[in-house]
Amino acid sequence: MKKIKVGVAGYGTIGQRLADGVALQEDMELVGIADLAPTLSIQALRERDMVGAGGVKYDLYLVDGADPLAFAKKDIPVAGSFEDLCKKVDIMLDSAPGGVGAKNKENYYEKYGVKAVFQGGEQNSVADVFFHGYANYEKGVGADYLKLTSCNTTGLIRTVDCLDREIGIEKVAITIIRRVADPGDYHRGLTNALQMDKAPTHQAVDLMTIMPHVDATGILVHTPVTHGHIITVLATAKDGRKITKEEALEAFRKHPRIRVVSLEEGFKGNASFFKYARDLGNRRGDMYEIGLWEDSIVESGNDIMYAINIPQESVTIPETMDAIRAATKMQMTREEGTAATNQYLGIGKFKDLK
């Protein structure tokens, strides 16, 4: 079996998880990772003898501006330059800081004919397709440049697309209770306040870009926490038909990337999911599925309302694997592409226990 050769640009919060995600795909080969400085993440990788997920060896390449001596001082092996890495891969997962990805595209990807998948922090204009594995997989098939939706938008679309395919959705109104920073971040400072964003949120606008037949609006509130976002959704069906709690719950339970939970089980909030993922032994305490509280599903007239938890550090990883599959034509349909990703990442296995 010919494996698709993949590189990862940027070994930060998302990049390390992208590298792990690729390493677990048995039909892909992680050629290497690239970064600028010997960060704590790279130092930890070195302490593990540069071995990442699945026992895969991670070769490190240096991007422009990196100081080789800084890596040598910490005895971190370097395999070459970012240009060297670009010459070896079929597709690059670009998780560099916002704006850097566009420069990488101009300076390297276009030059060497390398496909690329950009993360949510990059401008939409960098890509040919604004991509979601479930909502518009086929649009990404064969595309050279794809851009992922943000973590909130990724999880949000999973649920809206799920209901839309089963019932038909006309519009949604969302409220996002957004974590203010990732664990380990200090640049936001220590806060004791909630901060409003101007409506509508970009997540609502992005949802309409991916799913133009759904009218969406939303409000966002920043909160001084680090483990996960919570989103409430009010969904209206097409043609004024009523959505019952039972049919919504049935649809959600069938979706591999949605984990339906309850307060009675002990899932009291965002921290419950993080602790549960750690207790499962998941690497870095990650969870690929979003959580959806059964207790939160309520009927409001003909509409349905529900609440979901978004594990912001890991939720986009499955959809990024989907993007590789679509862009390189590994699978031509959403059913085949998402199923392969789910299999290799072990997504949805918990549903077999019920």
PEDA-V914460 format. One record per residue. N is the residue number from 1. RES is the residue in one small letter. SS is DSSP state (alpha for helix, beta for strand, coil for the rest). OMEGA is omega in radians with two decimals (* if undefined). NEAR is the number of other C-alpha atoms within 8 Angstrom. Layout:
BEGIN
n:N res:RES ss:SS omega:OMEGA near:NEAR
n:N res:RES ss:SS omega:OMEGA near:NEAR
END
This chain:
BEGIN
n:1 res:m ss:coil omega:3.10 near:3
n:2 res:k ss:coil omega:-3.12 near:4
n:3 res:k ss:coil omega:3.03 near:7
n:4 res:i ss:beta omega:-3.10 near:11
n:5 res:k ss:beta omega:-3.01 near:12
n:6 res:v ss:beta omega:3.00 near:15
n:7 res:g ss:beta omega:3.12 near:16
n:8 res:v ss:beta omega:3.12 near:15
n:9 res:a ss:beta omega:-3.10 near:13
n:10 res:g ss:coil omega:-3.10 near:14
n:11 res:y ss:coil omega:3.10 near:14
n:12 res:g ss:coil omega:-3.07 near:8
n:13 res:t ss:alpha omega:-3.13 near:7
n:14 res:i ss:alpha omega:-3.07 near:11
n:15 res:g ss:alpha omega:3.14 near:13
n:16 res:q ss:alpha omega:-3.14 near:11
n:17 res:r ss:alpha omega:3.05 near:11
n:18 res:l ss:alpha omega:3.12 near:12
n:19 res:a ss:alpha omega:3.11 near:12
n:20 res:d ss:alpha omega:-3.13 near:11
n:21 res:g ss:alpha omega:3.12 near:13
n:22 res:v ss:alpha omega:-3.12 near:12
n:23 res:a ss:alpha omega:-3.12 near:14
n:24 res:l ss:coil omega:3.11 near:10
n:25 res:q ss:coil omega:-3.04 near:11
n:26 res:e ss:coil omega:3.11 near:7
n:27 res:d ss:coil omega:3.08 near:8
n:28 res:m ss:beta omega:3.08 near:11
n:29 res:e ss:beta omega:3.05 near:12
n:30 res:l ss:beta omega:-3.10 near:11
n:31 res:v ss:beta omega:3.14 near:12
n:32 res:g ss:beta omega:3.08 near:12
n:33 res:i ss:beta omega:-3.13 near:14
n:34 res:a ss:beta omega:3.10 near:15
n:35 res:d ss:beta omega:-3.01 near:13
n:36 res:l ss:coil omega:-3.00 near:11
n:37 res:a ss:coil omega:3.10 near:8
n:38 res:p ss:coil omega:-3.10 near:12
n:39 res:t ss:coil omega:3.09 near:6
n:40 res:l ss:alpha omega:3.13 near:6
n:41 res:s ss:alpha omega:-3.14 near:10
n:42 res:i ss:alpha omega:3.07 near:9
n:43 res:q ss:alpha omega:3.10 near:11
n:44 res:a ss:alpha omega:3.09 near:8
n:45 res:l ss:alpha omega:3.12 near:11
n:46 res:r ss:alpha omega:-3.14 near:10
n:47 res:e ss:alpha omega:3.07 near:7
n:48 res:r ss:coil omega:-3.14 near:8
n:49 res:d ss:coil omega:3.10 near:6
n:50 res:m ss:coil omega:3.10 near:10
n:51 res:v ss:beta omega:-3.12 near:11
n:52 res:g ss:coil omega:-3.08 near:12
n:53 res:a ss:alpha omega:3.08 near:9
n:54 res:g ss:alpha omega:-3.13 near:7
n:55 res:g ss:alpha omega:-3.11 near:6
n:56 res:v ss:coil omega:3.09 near:8
n:57 res:k ss:beta omega:-3.14 near:7
n:58 res:y ss:coil omega:3.06 near:11
n:59 res:d ss:coil omega:-3.07 near:11
n:60 res:l ss:beta omega:3.08 near:12
n:61 res:y ss:beta omega:-3.07 near:15
n:62 res:l ss:beta omega:3.10 near:13
n:63 res:v ss:coil omega:3.13 near:11
n:64 res:d ss:coil omega:3.12 near:7
n:65 res:g ss:coil omega:3.12 near:5
n:66 res:a ss:coil omega:3.13 near:9
n:67 res:d ss:coil omega:-3.12 near:8
n:68 res:p ss:alpha omega:-3.13 near:7
n:69 res:l ss:alpha omega:3.13 near:6
n:70 res:a ss:alpha omega:3.10 near:9
n:71 res:f ss:alpha omega:3.14 near:13
n:72 res:a ss:alpha omega:-3.14 near:9
n:73 res:k ss:alpha omega:-3.14 near:7
n:74 res:k ss:coil omega:3.09 near:8
n:75 res:d ss:coil omega:3.12 near:6
n:76 res:i ss:coil omega:-3.09 near:10
n:77 res:p ss:coil omega:-3.14 near:8
n:78 res:v ss:coil omega:-3.07 near:9
n:79 res:a ss:coil omega:-3.12 near:7
n:80 res:g ss:beta omega:-3.10 near:9
n:81 res:s ss:beta omega:3.08 near:10
n:82 res:f ss:alpha omega:3.09 near:11
n:83 res:e ss:alpha omega:3.09 near:8
n:84 res:d ss:alpha omega:-3.13 near:9
n:85 res:l ss:alpha omega:-3.12 near:14
n:86 res:c ss:alpha omega:-3.13 near:13
n:87 res:k ss:alpha omega:-3.03 near:7
n:88 res:k ss:alpha omega:-2.97 near:8
n:89 res:v ss:coil omega:3.00 near:13
n:90 res:d ss:coil omega:-3.07 near:9
n:91 res:i ss:beta omega:-3.14 near:14
n:92 res:m ss:beta omega:2.99 near:14
n:93 res:l ss:beta omega:-3.03 near:13
n:94 res:d ss:beta omega:3.09 near:13
n:95 res:s ss:coil omega:3.07 near:14
n:96 res:a ss:coil omega:3.09 near:8
n:97 res:p ss:coil omega:-3.10 near:9
n:98 res:g ss:coil omega:-3.13 near:8
n:99 res:g ss:coil omega:-3.14 near:8
n:100 res:v ss:alpha omega:-3.14 near:8
n:101 res:g ss:alpha omega:3.12 near:13
n:102 res:a ss:alpha omega:3.10 near:9
n:103 res:k ss:alpha omega:3.09 near:8
n:104 res:n ss:alpha omega:3.11 near:9
n:105 res:k ss:alpha omega:-3.09 near:10
n:106 res:e ss:alpha omega:-3.02 near:9
n:107 res:n ss:alpha omega:-3.02 near:8
n:108 res:y ss:alpha omega:-2.99 near:11
n:109 res:y ss:alpha omega:3.12 near:13
n:110 res:e ss:alpha omega:-3.11 near:9
n:111 res:k ss:alpha omega:-3.04 near:8
n:112 res:y ss:alpha omega:3.10 near:8
n:113 res:g ss:coil omega:-3.11 near:6
n:114 res:v ss:coil omega:3.02 near:14
n:115 res:k ss:beta omega:-3.13 near:12
n:116 res:a ss:beta omega:3.02 near:13
n:117 res:v ss:beta omega:-3.10 near:15
n:118 res:f ss:beta omega:3.13 near:14
n:119 res:q ss:coil omega:-2.97 near:12
n:120 res:g ss:coil omega:-3.10 near:10
n:121 res:g ss:coil omega:-3.13 near:7
n:122 res:e ss:coil omega:3.10 near:13
n:123 res:q ss:coil omega:-3.13 near:8
n:124 res:n ss:alpha omega:-3.06 near:7
n:125 res:s ss:alpha omega:-3.11 near:5
n:126 res:v ss:alpha omega:-2.99 near:9
n:127 res:a ss:coil omega:3.04 near:11
n:128 res:d ss:coil omega:-3.06 near:10
n:129 res:v ss:beta omega:2.97 near:10
n:130 res:f ss:beta omega:-2.75 near:12
n:131 res:f ss:beta omega:2.94 near:14
n:132 res:h ss:coil omega:-3.01 near:14
n:133 res:g ss:coil omega:-3.12 near:13
n:134 res:y ss:coil omega:-2.99 near:9
n:135 res:a ss:coil omega:-3.09 near:10
n:136 res:n ss:coil omega:-3.10 near:11
n:137 res:y ss:alpha omega:-3.02 near:15
n:138 res:e ss:alpha omega:3.10 near:9
n:139 res:k ss:alpha omega:-3.13 near:8
n:140 res:g ss:alpha omega:-3.07 near:13
n:141 res:v ss:coil omega:3.11 near:12
n:142 res:g ss:coil omega:-3.12 near:8
n:143 res:a ss:coil omega:3.14 near:13
n:144 res:d ss:coil omega:-3.05 near:10
n:145 res:y ss:beta omega:3.12 near:13
n:146 res:l ss:beta omega:3.06 near:16
n:147 res:k ss:beta omega:3.14 near:16
n:148 res:l ss:beta omega:2.96 near:14
n:149 res:t ss:coil omega:3.12 near:13
n:150 res:s ss:coil omega:-3.11 near:11
n:151 res:c ss:alpha omega:3.14 near:13
n:152 res:n ss:alpha omega:-3.11 near:11
n:153 res:t ss:alpha omega:3.13 near:12
n:154 res:t ss:alpha omega:3.14 near:13
n:155 res:g ss:alpha omega:3.12 near:11
n:156 res:l ss:alpha omega:-3.10 near:9
n:157 res:i ss:alpha omega:3.08 near:12
n:158 res:r ss:alpha omega:-3.08 near:12
n:159 res:t ss:alpha omega:-3.12 near:10
n:160 res:v ss:alpha omega:3.09 near:10
n:161 res:d ss:alpha omega:3.12 near:10
n:162 res:c ss:alpha omega:3.12 near:12
n:163 res:l ss:alpha omega:-3.10 near:13
n:164 res:d ss:alpha omega:-3.12 near:9
n:165 res:r ss:alpha omega:-3.11 near:7
n:166 res:e ss:alpha omega:-2.96 near:7
n:167 res:i ss:coil omega:-3.03 near:8
n:168 res:g ss:coil omega:-3.07 near:9
n:169 res:i ss:beta omega:3.14 near:13
n:170 res:e ss:beta omega:-3.12 near:11
n:171 res:k ss:beta omega:3.07 near:10
n:172 res:v ss:beta omega:3.00 near:13
n:173 res:a ss:beta omega:-3.02 near:10
n:174 res:i ss:beta omega:2.95 near:13
n:175 res:t ss:beta omega:-3.11 near:11
n:176 res:i ss:beta omega:3.03 near:12
n:177 res:i ss:beta omega:-2.85 near:11
n:178 res:r ss:beta omega:3.04 near:11
n:179 res:r ss:beta omega:-3.01 near:13
n:180 res:v ss:coil omega:-3.11 near:10
n:181 res:a ss:coil omega:3.04 near:9
n:182 res:d ss:coil omega:3.05 near:9
n:183 res:p ss:coil omega:-3.14 near:6
n:184 res:g ss:coil omega:3.11 near:4
n:185 res:d ss:coil omega:3.12 near:7
n:186 res:y ss:coil omega:-2.97 near:6
n:187 res:h ss:coil omega:3.12 near:4
n:188 res:r ss:coil omega:-3.12 near:7
n:189 res:g ss:coil omega:3.12 near:5
n:190 res:l ss:coil omega:-3.01 near:6
n:191 res:t ss:coil omega:3.05 near:5
n:192 res:n ss:coil omega:-3.05 near:5
n:193 res:a ss:coil omega:3.00 near:6
n:194 res:l ss:coil omega:-3.08 near:8
n:195 res:q ss:beta omega:-3.14 near:7
n:196 res:m ss:beta omega:2.95 near:7
n:197 res:d ss:coil omega:3.10 near:9
n:198 res:k ss:coil omega:3.11 near:7
n:199 res:a ss:coil omega:-0.06 near:8
n:200 res:p ss:coil omega:3.11 near:9
n:201 res:t ss:coil omega:3.11 near:12
n:202 res:h ss:alpha omega:3.14 near:6
n:203 res:q ss:alpha omega:3.10 near:10
n:204 res:a ss:alpha omega:3.12 near:13
n:205 res:v ss:alpha omega:-3.13 near:11
n:206 res:d ss:alpha omega:3.10 near:10
n:207 res:l ss:alpha omega:-3.14 near:13
n:208 res:m ss:alpha omega:3.07 near:12
n:209 res:t ss:alpha omega:3.13 near:8
n:210 res:i ss:alpha omega:-3.09 near:11
n:211 res:m ss:coil omega:-3.00 near:8
n:212 res:p ss:coil omega:3.14 near:8
n:213 res:h ss:coil omega:3.13 near:6
n:214 res:v ss:coil omega:3.09 near:11
n:215 res:d ss:beta omega:-3.06 near:9
n:216 res:a ss:beta omega:3.00 near:12
n:217 res:t ss:beta omega:-3.09 near:12
n:218 res:g ss:beta omega:3.11 near:13
n:219 res:i ss:beta omega:3.14 near:12
n:220 res:l ss:beta omega:3.09 near:13
n:221 res:v ss:beta omega:3.08 near:12
n:222 res:h ss:beta omega:-3.13 near:12
n:223 res:t ss:beta omega:-3.08 near:11
n:224 res:p ss:coil omega:3.06 near:12
n:225 res:v ss:coil omega:-3.09 near:8
n:226 res:t ss:coil omega:-3.03 near:9
n:227 res:h ss:coil omega:2.95 near:12
n:228 res:g ss:coil omega:3.01 near:13
n:229 res:h ss:beta omega:2.97 near:14
n:230 res:i ss:beta omega:3.13 near:12
n:231 res:i ss:beta omega:2.96 near:14
n:232 res:t ss:beta omega:-3.07 near:11
n:233 res:v ss:beta omega:2.99 near:11
n:234 res:l ss:beta omega:-3.02 near:11
n:235 res:a ss:beta omega:3.13 near:13
n:236 res:t ss:beta omega:-3.13 near:13
n:237 res:a ss:beta omega:3.08 near:15
n:238 res:k ss:alpha omega:3.03 near:8
n:239 res:d ss:alpha omega:3.04 near:4
n:240 res:g ss:alpha omega:-3.12 near:7
n:241 res:r ss:coil omega:-3.11 near:7
n:242 res:k ss:coil omega:3.01 near:8
n:243 res:i ss:coil omega:3.13 near:13
n:244 res:t ss:coil omega:3.10 near:9
n:245 res:k ss:alpha omega:-3.07 near:10
n:246 res:e ss:alpha omega:-3.11 near:6
n:247 res:e ss:alpha omega:3.07 near:8
n:248 res:a ss:alpha omega:-3.13 near:11
n:249 res:l ss:alpha omega:3.12 near:10
n:250 res:e ss:alpha omega:3.12 near:8
n:251 res:a ss:alpha omega:-3.13 near:11
n:252 res:f ss:alpha omega:-3.09 near:12
n:253 res:r ss:alpha omega:-3.14 near:10
n:254 res:k ss:alpha omega:-3.04 near:6
n:255 res:h ss:coil omega:-3.08 near:8
n:256 res:p ss:coil omega:-3.04 near:11
n:257 res:r ss:coil omega:3.04 near:10
n:258 res:i ss:beta omega:3.14 near:13
n:259 res:r ss:beta omega:3.14 near:11
n:260 res:v ss:beta omega:-3.08 near:10
n:261 res:v ss:beta omega:3.10 near:10
n:262 res:s ss:coil omega:3.06 near:10
n:263 res:l ss:coil omega:-3.12 near:9
n:264 res:e ss:coil omega:3.12 near:5
n:265 res:e ss:coil omega:-3.10 near:6
n:266 res:g ss:coil omega:3.11 near:7
n:267 res:f ss:coil omega:-3.04 near:11
n:268 res:k ss:coil omega:-3.11 near:7
n:269 res:g ss:coil omega:-3.06 near:6
n:270 res:n ss:alpha omega:-3.10 near:12
n:271 res:a ss:alpha omega:3.13 near:9
n:272 res:s ss:alpha omega:-3.14 near:10
n:273 res:f ss:alpha omega:-3.14 near:11
n:274 res:f ss:alpha omega:3.12 near:13
n:275 res:k ss:alpha omega:-3.13 near:9
n:276 res:y ss:alpha omega:3.12 near:8
n:277 res:a ss:alpha omega:3.08 near:12
n:278 res:r ss:alpha omega:-3.14 near:12
n:279 res:d ss:alpha omega:3.06 near:7
n:280 res:l ss:coil omega:-3.09 near:6
n:281 res:g ss:coil omega:3.14 near:7
n:282 res:n ss:coil omega:-3.13 near:10
n:283 res:r ss:alpha omega:-3.13 near:6
n:284 res:r ss:alpha omega:-3.09 near:5
n:285 res:g ss:alpha omega:-3.09 near:10
n:286 res:d ss:coil omega:3.00 near:12
n:287 res:m ss:coil omega:-3.11 near:12
n:288 res:y ss:coil omega:-3.14 near:12
n:289 res:e ss:coil omega:2.93 near:12
n:290 res:i ss:beta omega:3.08 near:14
n:291 res:g ss:beta omega:3.10 near:12
n:292 res:l ss:beta omega:-3.10 near:13
n:293 res:w ss:beta omega:3.05 near:13
n:294 res:e ss:alpha omega:-3.12 near:10
n:295 res:d ss:alpha omega:-3.07 near:7
n:296 res:s ss:alpha omega:-3.09 near:9
n:297 res:i ss:coil omega:-3.13 near:12
n:298 res:v ss:beta omega:3.05 near:9
n:299 res:e ss:beta omega:3.08 near:11
n:300 res:s ss:beta omega:-2.99 near:7
n:301 res:g ss:coil omega:3.09 near:6
n:302 res:n ss:coil omega:-3.09 near:12
n:303 res:d ss:beta omega:3.06 near:12
n:304 res:i ss:beta omega:3.12 near:16
n:305 res:m ss:beta omega:3.13 near:13
n:306 res:y ss:beta omega:-3.13 near:13
n:307 res:a ss:beta omega:-3.12 near:12
n:308 res:i ss:beta omega:3.05 near:11
n:309 res:n ss:beta omega:-3.11 near:12
n:310 res:i ss:beta omega:3.04 near:14
n:311 res:p ss:coil omega:-2.85 near:16
n:312 res:q ss:coil omega:-3.08 near:11
n:313 res:e ss:coil omega:-2.98 near:11
n:314 res:s ss:coil omega:-2.98 near:11
n:315 res:v ss:coil omega:-3.09 near:15
n:316 res:t ss:coil omega:-3.06 near:14
n:317 res:i ss:alpha omega:3.12 near:12
n:318 res:p ss:alpha omega:-3.13 near:12
n:319 res:e ss:alpha omega:3.06 near:12
n:320 res:t ss:alpha omega:3.05 near:12
n:321 res:m ss:alpha omega:3.06 near:11
n:322 res:d ss:alpha omega:-3.10 near:13
n:323 res:a ss:alpha omega:3.07 near:15
n:324 res:i ss:alpha omega:-3.10 near:11
n:325 res:r ss:alpha omega:-3.14 near:12
n:326 res:a ss:alpha omega:-3.06 near:18
n:327 res:a ss:alpha omega:-3.09 near:15
n:328 res:t ss:coil omega:3.10 near:11
n:329 res:k ss:coil omega:3.05 near:9
n:330 res:m ss:coil omega:3.01 near:9
n:331 res:q ss:coil omega:-3.01 near:9
n:332 res:m ss:coil omega:-3.11 near:10
n:333 res:t ss:coil omega:3.14 near:9
n:334 res:r ss:alpha omega:-3.12 near:12
n:335 res:e ss:alpha omega:-3.12 near:6
n:336 res:e ss:alpha omega:-3.09 near:9
n:337 res:g ss:alpha omega:-3.12 near:15
n:338 res:t ss:alpha omega:3.13 near:12
n:339 res:a ss:alpha omega:3.11 near:8
n:340 res:a ss:alpha omega:3.10 near:8
n:341 res:t ss:alpha omega:-3.11 near:12
n:342 res:n ss:alpha omega:-3.13 near:12
n:343 res:q ss:alpha omega:-3.06 near:8
n:344 res:y ss:alpha omega:3.12 near:10
n:345 res:l ss:alpha omega:3.14 near:10
n:346 res:g ss:coil omega:-3.09 near:7
n:347 res:i ss:coil omega:3.07 near:12
n:348 res:g ss:coil omega:-3.12 near:11
n:349 res:k ss:alpha omega:-3.11 near:7
n:350 res:f ss:alpha omega:-3.13 near:7
n:351 res:k ss:alpha omega:3.12 near:7
n:352 res:d ss:alpha omega:-3.10 near:6
n:353 res:l ss:alpha omega:-3.02 near:5
n:354 res:k ss:coil omega:* near:4
END
